[in-house]
């Protein structure tokens, strides 16, 4: 597992999203061993994978969790923009969007983003 730096207070984040659940409760819910979580509480360190696992188990968007714990910045979390995002779409998705726009008479996308 990749270790994150400790720029933010990850245990405070963990307590907040788990509503102060006990270590034992968090361990059961996430399948992260109790001993591992206990050590994390002592050191105020969580790995990136642990942050993602905990976020998913508590219904938090993992990207938001990584931003909240300062693993990534808001800019990094914003993802691919502009024409580069079109390269990630399947032919079927592109065709569906063309048909949708043609049927609705839409000349512009629903959400305008700047092209890179």
N, C-alpha and C positions, 0 to 999 in steps of 0.2 A: 504494500500500500504506500501511496505517495504521502509524505509528511508535509504539512503546511507550515508556514511560519506562524508565529504567535502575535501578529500585528494587532489582532482584535481579541476581545475577551470571549473566547469560544464557549467556555463553560457558562458564562452569563447568557449567551445565546441559547445554549442547550437547556438551561433551566427555564428560560422564557418560553421556548416552543413546546417543552414537555410539561409546562405548568407545574414545575418543581416535582415531577415524578421522582420516585426513589431510584437509585442506581439499579436496584434489582428489577424494578418495573421496566425501566428503559432497556435493560439487558434482555428481558423476556420479549419485549415488543420488537426489538431490532435484531435479535439473534447475535448481538455483539457480546462476547463473554463478560461476565460481571467483573472479573479481575482486570480486564482491559479497560473497561469504563472507570473502575475505581482508580486506576493509574492515571487515566486522563483527567479525572476530577482533581487529582493531586498536582498534576503538572500544568493544567490549563491548556492542554494540547489535544487536538483532534486531527486525525488524518483527513484528507480530502474525501476519501472513500467513506469514512465514518460519518462525515457531515452529510454526504449524499444519502447514505443509508438511513440515517436518523431522520432527515428531512422527508424522505419518501414514506417512512413508517408513521410519521406524524402529519401526513397530508400537506407538506410544505413543498413548493416548487424547488427542486434542487438548485436551479440557477439562482433563485432568490437567496437560498441558504448560502451559496458560495459568495454572493455579493455581501450579504449580511456579516459573514465571518471574514471578509476582506481577503478571500483567496483569489477572487477576480474582481476587476473594477466594473462599474456600471457600463462603461463603454465597451468593455470586452464582452459583457453579457448581452449586449444589444444584437449581436450576431451579424450575419451576412446581410448586406444592404445592396439595393440597386440592381443593376443588371447582373451582377455576380450571383444573385439569388436565383435568377432564371436558370442558370446552369445546373442547379440542384433539383429542379423540377423534372418529373417524367414527361414524356411526350403526351401521355394521356392527360396529365394535370394541365399542361399548357393548352391542349385542345379543348378541355372542359372549360377553361377560363375564357378562351376565345368564343366558344359557343355561348357562354353565360353573358358575356359583354355584348355579343351580337344580338341576342334575344332581348336584352334589356335596353339596347341602344346606348350602352355605356361607352364613352370614349376614353375615360380615364380609369385607372385602378381605384379600388375602394379606399386603400390607404396609400397615399403618395409618399414615396421615400426618395431620397437623393441618390442619384446614380454615382457609382464609384468610378 
